[in-house]
Amino acid sequence: MSLASRRKSALASRHRITLFIHSPDGRAMKPVYVLIRDTLKREIQNQKYPVGSLIPSERELAETYQVTRATVQKAIAHMEQEGLVKKIVGKGTFVSRAFAPPVYLLNPDGADSALGVTNELSGTVTITSRLIYHVQQTAGAYLASQFGVAEDEPLHAIRRVRLFDGTPVLIEDSYIPLAVVDTIDDDVLQNHSLYAFIEQKCQQKIGGTDSQIGASLFDAEMAALLDIPVNSPMLYIKESTWLEDGTVFNYSWSYNRGDLFRMRSRKVLTP
């Protein structure tokens, strides 16, 4: 065999599982990184690699599947986003959990909801909160324009990490004028529904909400709060909420894990 032929044969060998696994009729079925990911997930679920144990190194997996390390890294990155494994520099990749976490559907009926995540998902999961801070600050130009108040208007500034069944899933930043609610006990912020508290405090029902939804990536600070990799996908919701009399009482941003949340919108067209 000539040198050129040997090189061609070696190249073909290296790339024989580079992109897709094919069915017998030649149709592409799955990218190889998906095959590797799914195989590792089955092995984790079957306790070949129990929670807390190391999975094989990237080099070992690349040799086992005859693929590049980049392909293995892509498979592991997907598993890390699902919360199944966690990479620790200098130590390896450890199994975090045996099954991928559930996906939570916000606004499940497709109708508008202004009751907050605690009521929206009540009965589906156990929701708790970890209070990061609760301080007072002045509104500043942007929030003053949202509330229709002076820039020096005092506000509650609240950051909480919300946990579903003990897993941190979203970060919520809330701003509430003291003129609407003068005091908010930290126990309310950690153990109860903030919106239910405000309805009781103000003796009014919540009148409505206006939401804007977008996608982004988690930075290092927020990723650390949720114990997820930096640049994990984010679904963020910017929301203004008002009471029955039209008073805007809360302006908030919620930063939701993109791998765990979906939104539903339902439109009915009438003649």
Backbone hydrogen bonds in HBPLUS format (Angstrom, degrees):
<---DONOR---> <-ACCEPTOR-->    atom                        ^
c    i                          cat <-CA-CA->   ^        H-A-AA   ^      H-
h    n   atom  resd res      DA  || num        DHA   H-A  angle D-A-AA Bond
n    s   type  num  typ     dist DA aas  dist angle  dist       angle   num
A0006-ARG N   A0002-SER O   2.94 MM   4  6.24 156.0  1.99 150.0 156.7     1
A0007-ARG N   A0003-LEU O   2.94 MM   4  6.20 158.1  1.99 150.3 156.1     2
A0008-LYS N   A0004-ALA O   2.95 MM   4  6.18 157.2  2.00 144.5 151.0     3
A0009-SER N   A0005-SER O   2.85 MM   4  6.08 154.7  1.92 148.1 155.0     4
A0010-ALA N   A0006-ARG O   2.85 MM   4  6.06 158.0  1.90 148.8 154.9     5
A0011-LEU N   A0007-ARG O   2.87 MM   4  6.05 158.3  1.92 149.1 155.1     6
A0012-ALA N   A0008-LYS O   3.00 MM   4  6.18 157.9  2.05 143.9 149.8     7
A0013-SER N   A0009-SER O   2.93 MM   4  6.15 149.9  2.02 142.8 151.4     8
A0014-ARG N   A0010-ALA O   2.93 MM   4  6.20 158.9  1.97 151.0 155.7     9
A0015-HIS N   A0011-LEU O   3.14 MM   4  6.30 144.5  2.27 143.2 152.2    10
A0016-ARG N   A0013-SER O   3.46 MM   3  5.33 172.8  2.46 104.3 105.3    11
A0018-THR N   A0015-HIS O   3.28 MM   3  4.81 161.8  2.31 108.2 104.2    12
A0032-VAL N   A0019-LEU O   3.11 MM  13  5.86 143.8  2.25 123.6 129.7    13
A0021-ILE N   A0030-LYS O   2.92 MM   9  5.62 156.0  1.98 158.3 164.3    14
A0029-MET N   A0021-ILE O   3.02 MM   8  5.88 159.1  2.06 163.5 165.5    15
A0023-SER N   A0027-ARG O   3.03 MM   4  5.53 167.8  2.04 154.8 156.3    16
A0026-GLY N   A0023-SER O   2.83 MM   3  5.33 159.9  1.87 122.1 126.0    17
A0034-VAL N   A0031-PRO O   3.08 MM   3  5.42 130.1  2.34 104.5 117.0    18
A0035-LEU N   A0031-PRO O   3.24 MM   4  6.65 151.9  2.32 146.3 154.2    19
A0035-LEU N   A0032-VAL O   3.02 MM   3  4.95 113.1  2.48  94.6 110.9    20
A0036-ILE N   A0032-VAL O   2.91 MM   4  6.25 161.8  1.94 159.6 163.6    21
A0037-ARG N   A0033-TYR O   2.89 MM   4  6.02 162.0  1.92 142.1 147.8    22
A0038-ASP N   A0034-VAL O   2.83 MM   4  5.97 167.8  1.85 152.4 155.6    23
A0039-THR N   A0035-LEU O   2.95 MM   4  6.08 153.9  2.01 145.3 152.8    24
A0040-LEU N   A0036-ILE O   2.95 MM   4  6.17 165.9  1.97 155.5 158.8    25
A0041-LYS N   A0037-ARG O   2.91 MM   4  6.15 154.4  1.98 148.9 156.7    26
A0042-ARG N   A0038-ASP O   3.02 MM   4  6.24 155.9  2.08 144.4 150.0    27
A0043-GLU N   A0039-THR O   3.01 MM   4  6.28 156.9  2.06 148.3 154.9    28
A0044-ILE N   A0040-LEU O   2.89 MM   4  6.14 147.1  2.00 146.9 155.8    29
A0045-GLN N   A0041-LYS O   2.92 MM   4  6.15 163.1  1.95 150.0 154.6    30
A0046-ASN N   A0042-ARG O   2.85 MM   4  6.00 140.1  2.01 144.0 155.1    31
A0048-LYS N   A0043-GLU O   2.85 MM   5  5.19 142.7  1.99 166.2 167.1    32
A0047-GLN N   A0044-ILE O   3.05 MM   3  5.10 158.4  2.10 107.0 110.9    33
A0053-SER N   A0050-PRO O   3.01 MM   3  5.58 161.4  2.05 139.4 140.7    34
A0052-GLY N   A0095-VAL O   2.83 MM  43  5.14 159.6  1.87 133.3 140.2    35
A0095-VAL N   A0053-SER O   2.89 MM  42  5.64 153.6  1.96 158.3 166.8    36
A0055-ILE N   A0093-THR O   3.02 MM  38  6.01 161.3  2.06 168.3 171.8    37
A0061-LEU N   A0057-SER O   2.91 MM   4  6.20 162.7  1.94 156.1 160.8    38
A0062-ALA N   A0058-GLU O   2.87 MM   4  5.99 155.1  1.93 146.5 153.7    39
A0063-GLU N   A0059-ARG O   3.02 MM   4  6.27 152.6  2.10 146.7 153.6    40
A0064-THR N   A0060-GLU O   2.89 MM   4  6.12 157.5  1.94 147.0 153.9    41
A0065-TYR N   A0061-LEU O   2.97 MM   4  6.10 164.7  2.00 153.3 155.7    42
A0066-GLN N   A0062-ALA O   2.83 MM   4  5.51 110.6  2.32 130.5 146.0    43
A0067-VAL N   A0062-ALA O   3.02 MM   5  5.00 152.5  2.10 136.0 144.1    44
A0071-THR N   A0068-THR O   3.16 MM   3  5.42 128.5  2.44 100.5 112.1    45
A0072-VAL N   A0068-THR O   3.35 MM   4  6.78 157.0  2.41 144.3 149.9    46
A0073-GLN N   A0069-ARG O   2.77 MM   4  6.00 160.7  1.80 153.8 159.5    47
A0074-LYS N   A0070-ALA O   3.04 MM   4  6.24 146.6  2.15 140.0 148.0    48
A0075-ALA N   A0071-THR O   3.15 MM   4  6.48 154.4  2.22 145.0 151.3    49
A0076-ILE N   A0072-VAL O   2.94 MM   4  6.25 162.3  1.97 156.8 161.4    50
A0077-ALA N   A0073-GLN O   2.84 MM   4  5.96 152.5  1.91 143.3 151.4    51
A0078-HIS N   A0074-LYS O   3.15 MM   4  6.36 153.8  2.22 144.7 150.0    52
A0079-MET N   A0075-ALA O   3.20 MM   4  6.52 153.3  2.27 142.2 149.4    53
A0080-GLU N   A0076-ILE O   2.80 MM   4  6.07 146.7  1.91 148.8 159.0    54
A0081-GLN N   A0077-ALA O   2.99 MM   4  6.26 152.0  2.07 145.1 151.8    55
A0082-GLU N   A0078-HIS O   3.15 MM   4  6.41 138.3  2.33 137.2 148.1    56
A0084-LEU N   A0079-MET O   2.99 MM   5  5.44 151.8  2.07 165.5 158.5    57
A0083-GLY N   A0080-GLU O   3.00 MM   3  5.01 152.5  2.07 100.2 108.9    58
A0096-SER N   A0084-LEU O   2.62 MM  12  5.06 161.6  1.65 131.9 136.4    59
A0097-ARG N   A0084-LEU O   3.29 MM  13  4.90 157.0  2.34 120.6 120.9    60
A0086-LYS N   A0094-PHE O   2.82 MM   8  5.32 148.0  1.92 147.6 157.4    61
A0094-PHE N   A0086-LYS O   2.93 MM   8  5.32 166.8  1.95 148.2 144.4    62
A0088-ILE N   A0092-GLY O   2.85 MM   4  5.50 169.4  1.87 161.9 165.1    63
A0091-LYS N   A0088-ILE O   2.95 MM   3  5.49 162.8  1.98 137.7 140.2    64
A0092-GLY N   A0088-ILE O   3.03 MM   4  5.50 167.2  2.05 157.9 157.1    65
A0104-TYR N   A0260-LEU O   2.48 MM 156  5.79 160.3  1.51 179.6 172.1    66
A0262-ARG N   A0104-TYR O   2.94 MM 158  6.28 146.6  2.06 158.1 159.0    67
A0106-LEU N   A0262-ARG O   2.82 MM 156  6.11 162.0  1.85 175.8 169.5    68
A0110-GLY N   A0107-ASN O   2.93 MM   3  5.48 161.2  1.97 121.3 127.4    69
A0266-ARG N   A0110-GLY O   3.24 MM 156  4.51 139.7  2.41 132.1 122.7    70
A0120-GLU N   A0116-GLY O   2.96 MM   4  6.08 160.9  2.00 152.9 159.0    71
A0121-LEU N   A0117-VAL O   3.05 MM   4  5.92 157.5  2.10 146.2 148.4    72
A0122-SER N   A0119-ASN O   3.31 MM   3  4.90 165.4  2.34  96.9 100.8    73
A0124-THR N   A0121-LEU O   2.98 MM   3  5.43 158.7  2.03 131.6 136.7    74
A0165-ASP N   A0126-THR O   2.76 MM  39  4.96 168.9  1.77 148.2 152.2    75
A0128-THR N   A0163-LEU O   2.97 MM  35  5.19 159.5  2.02 145.9 152.7    76
A0163-LEU N   A0128-THR O   2.81 MM  35  5.19 174.7  1.81 150.9 152.1    77
A0130-ARG N   A0161-VAL O   2.79 MM  31  5.07 156.9  1.84 149.6 157.3    78
A0161-VAL N   A0130-ARG O   2.91 MM  31  5.07 164.2  1.94 144.2 149.0    79
A0132-ILE N   A0159-ARG O   2.87 MM  27  5.40 158.4  1.92 148.1 152.8    80
A0133-TYR N   A0159-ARG O   3.36 MM  26  5.40 159.5  2.40 136.8 138.6    81
A0159-ARG N   A0133-TYR O   3.00 MM  26  5.40 164.2  2.03 150.7 151.5    82
A0135-VAL N   A0157-ALA O   2.99 MM  22  5.31 159.7  2.04 151.4 153.7    83
A0157-ALA N   A0135-VAL O   2.76 MM  22  5.31 165.7  1.78 162.5 161.3    84
A0137-GLN N   A0155-LEU O   3.03 MM  18  5.41 153.6  2.10 144.5 152.9    85
A0155-LEU N   A0137-GLN O   2.70 MM  18  5.41 155.2  1.76 162.4 171.2    86
A0139-ALA N   A0153-GLU O   2.88 MM  14  5.44 131.5  2.12 141.5 156.2    87
A0140-GLY N   A0151-GLU O   2.89 MM  11  4.50 168.7  1.90 138.0 134.4    88
A0144-ALA N   A0140-GLY O   3.01 MM   4  5.84 148.8  2.11 146.1 155.8    89
A0145-SER N   A0141-ALA O   3.13 MM   4  6.30 148.4  2.24 142.6 149.6    90
A0145-SER N   A0142-TYR O   3.11 MM   3  5.32 122.9  2.45  99.3 112.8    91
A0146-GLN N   A0142-TYR O   3.21 MM   4  6.59 141.2  2.36 141.7 152.6    92
A0146-GLN N   A0143-LEU O   3.10 MM   3  4.95 122.3  2.45  91.0 105.9    93
A0147-PHE N   A0143-LEU O   2.93 MM   4  6.17 155.1  2.00 153.6 159.3    94
A0148-GLY N   A0144-ALA O   2.77 MM   4  5.57 130.4  2.01 139.2 152.2    95
A0149-VAL N   A0144-ALA O   3.05 MM   5  4.94 150.6  2.14 134.1 141.2    96
A0153-GLU N   A0150-ALA O   3.06 MM   3  5.33 161.4  2.10 115.0 116.9    97
A0178-LEU N   A0154-PRO O   3.17 MM  24  6.01 172.4  2.18 139.5 140.7    98
A0156-HIS N   A0176-ILE O   2.69 MM  20  5.02 169.9  1.70 148.8 151.2    99
A0176-ILE N   A0156-HIS O   3.07 MM  20  5.02 151.6  2.15 133.1 142.0   100
A0158-ILE N   A0174-SER O   2.90 MM  16  5.09 165.7  1.92 157.6 159.9   101
A0174-SER N   A0158-ILE O   2.83 MM  16  5.09 158.9  1.88 145.4 152.7   102
A0160-ARG N   A0172-GLU O   2.92 MM  12  5.26 158.1  1.97 147.0 154.2   103
A0172-GLU N   A0160-ARG O   2.80 MM  12  5.26 167.2  1.81 160.6 164.5   104
A0162-ARG N   A0170-LEU O   2.84 MM   8  5.39 162.5  1.88 153.5 159.4   105
A0169-VAL N   A0162-ARG O   2.95 MM   7  6.09 169.8  1.96 164.2 165.6   106
A0164-PHE N   A0167-THR O   2.87 MM   3  5.21 152.9  1.95 148.7 143.2   107
A0167-THR N   A0164-PHE O   2.99 MM   3  5.21 169.6  2.00 116.7 118.7   108
A0257-ARG N   A0169-VAL O   3.05 MM  88  5.75 156.1  2.11 178.6 173.2   109
A0171-ILE N   A0255-TYR O   3.01 MM  84  5.08 154.9  2.08 130.9 137.6   110
A0255-TYR N   A0171-ILE O   2.72 MM  84  5.08 164.9  1.74 155.9 161.3   111
A0173-ASP N   A0253-TRP O   2.80 MM  80  5.20 171.3  1.81 165.0 166.7   112
A0253-TRP N   A0173-ASP O   2.90 MM  80  5.20 152.0  1.98 145.8 155.1   113
A0175-TYR N   A0251-TYR O   2.92 MM  76  5.28 138.1  2.10 140.0 153.2   114
A0251-TYR N   A0175-TYR O   3.04 MM  76  5.28 153.6  2.11 143.7 152.0   115
A0180-VAL N   A0177-PRO O   3.07 MM   3  5.46 148.4  2.17 106.3 114.9   116
A0181-VAL N   A0177-PRO O   3.15 MM   4  6.50 170.0  2.16 156.7 157.4   117
A0188-VAL N   A0185-ASP O   2.99 MM   3  5.48 132.8  2.22 110.1 121.3   118
A0190-GLN N   A0186-ASP O   3.04 MM   4  6.29 135.4  2.25 144.4 156.3   119
A0191-ASN N   A0187-ASP O   2.86 MM   4  5.74 152.2  1.93 148.9 155.5   120
A0192-HIS N   A0188-VAL O   3.06 MM   4  4.84 147.7  2.17 131.1 132.2   121
A0197-PHE N   A0193-SER O   3.10 MM   4  6.31 154.5  2.16 144.8 151.8   122
A0198-ILE N   A0194-LEU O   2.96 MM   4  6.25 155.6  2.02 149.0 155.4   123
A0199-GLU N   A0195-TYR O   2.95 MM   4  6.18 159.8  1.99 149.9 155.0   124
A0200-GLN N   A0196-ALA O   3.11 MM   4  6.31 156.9  2.16 143.7 149.5   125
A0201-LYS N   A0197-PHE O   2.81 MM   4  6.01 158.3  1.85 149.7 156.8   126
A0202-CYS N   A0198-ILE O   2.82 MM   4  5.83 165.3  1.84 153.4 156.6   127
A0203-GLN N   A0199-GLU O   2.90 MM   4  5.57 119.0  2.28 130.8 144.2   128
A0204-GLN N   A0199-GLU O   3.26 MM   5  5.19 139.1  2.44 133.8 143.1   129
A0244-GLU N   A0205-LYS O   3.02 MM  39  5.78 133.1  2.25 173.2 162.9   130
A0207-GLY N   A0242-TRP O   2.77 MM  35  5.59 141.9  1.91 128.3 139.7   131
A0208-GLY N   A0242-TRP O   3.37 MM  34  5.62 154.8  2.44 139.2 137.0   132
A0242-TRP N   A0208-GLY O   3.02 MM  34  5.62 164.5  2.05 151.4 155.5   133
A0210-ASP N   A0240-SER O   2.82 MM  30  5.23 153.7  1.89 150.3 159.2   134
A0240-SER N   A0210-ASP O   2.93 MM  30  5.23 159.0  1.97 148.4 154.9   135
A0212-GLN N   A0238-LYS O   2.79 MM  26  5.12 149.9  1.88 148.4 158.2   136
A0238-LYS N   A0212-GLN O   2.82 MM  26  5.12 163.5  1.85 155.9 159.4   137
A0214-GLY N   A0236-TYR O   2.95 MM  22  5.37 159.2  2.00 153.1 157.2   138
A0236-TYR N   A0214-GLY O   2.92 MM  22  5.37 153.1  2.00 139.7 146.9   139
A0216-SER N   A0234-MET O   3.02 MM  18  4.99 156.9  2.07 132.9 137.3   140
A0234-MET N   A0216-SER O   2.82 MM  18  4.99 151.1  1.90 146.1 138.2   141
A0218-PHE N   A0232-SER O   2.98 MM  14  5.52 158.2  2.03 153.4 160.4   142
A0231-ASN N   A0218-PHE O   2.81 MM  13  4.86 163.6  1.84 155.9 155.7   143
A0223-ALA N   A0219-ASP O   2.89 MM   4  5.93 160.8  1.92 156.2 162.8   144
A0224-ALA N   A0220-ALA O   3.02 MM   4  6.08 151.9  2.10 143.0 149.4   145
A0225-LEU N   A0221-GLU O   3.36 MM   4  6.68 148.6  2.46 138.9 146.3   146
A0225-LEU N   A0222-MET O   3.09 MM   3  5.12 118.5  2.49  95.4 110.2   147
A0226-LEU N   A0222-MET O   3.18 MM   4  6.52 143.7  2.32 147.0 156.4   148
A0227-ASP N   A0223-ALA O   2.79 MM   4  5.79 110.9  2.27 138.3 156.8   149
A0228-ILE N   A0223-ALA O   3.03 MM   5  5.14 163.8  2.06 139.8 145.0   150
A0227-ASP N   A0224-ALA O   3.27 MM   3  4.84 147.9  2.37  90.6 100.0   151
A0232-SER N   A0229-PRO O   3.23 MM   3  5.73 133.2  2.46 137.5 133.8   152
A0258-GLY N   A0233-PRO O   2.78 MM  25  4.76 159.4  1.82 133.3 127.2   153
A0235-LEU N   A0256-ASN O   2.86 MM  21  5.02 165.6  1.88 145.3 150.3   154
A0256-ASN N   A0235-LEU O   2.87 MM  21  5.02 159.4  1.91 143.6 143.7   155
A0237-ILE N   A0254-SER O   2.89 MM  17  5.23 154.7  1.96 147.3 155.4   156
A0254-SER N   A0237-ILE O   2.91 MM  17  5.23 155.2  1.98 142.8 151.1   157
A0239-GLU N   A0252-SER O   2.84 MM  13  5.27 168.4  1.86 153.9 157.3   158
A0252-SER N   A0239-GLU O   2.86 MM  13  5.27 166.9  1.88 156.3 160.8   159
A0241-THR N   A0250-ASN O   2.94 MM   9  5.30 165.4  1.96 160.0 161.9   160
A0249-PHE N   A0241-THR O   2.99 MM   8  6.21 145.2  2.11 147.3 157.3   161
A0250-ASN N   A0241-THR O   3.39 MM   9  5.30 159.1  2.44 148.7 146.4   162
A0243-LEU N   A0247-THR O   2.86 MM   4  5.31 153.6  1.93 140.3 145.3   163
A0246-GLY N   A0243-LEU O   2.90 MM   3  5.30 161.5  1.93 118.6 122.3   164
A0260-LEU N   A0257-ARG O   3.08 MM   3  5.51 157.4  2.14 111.3 118.3   165
A0261-PHE N   A0257-ARG O   3.27 MM   4  6.39 136.9  2.46 155.5 166.6   166
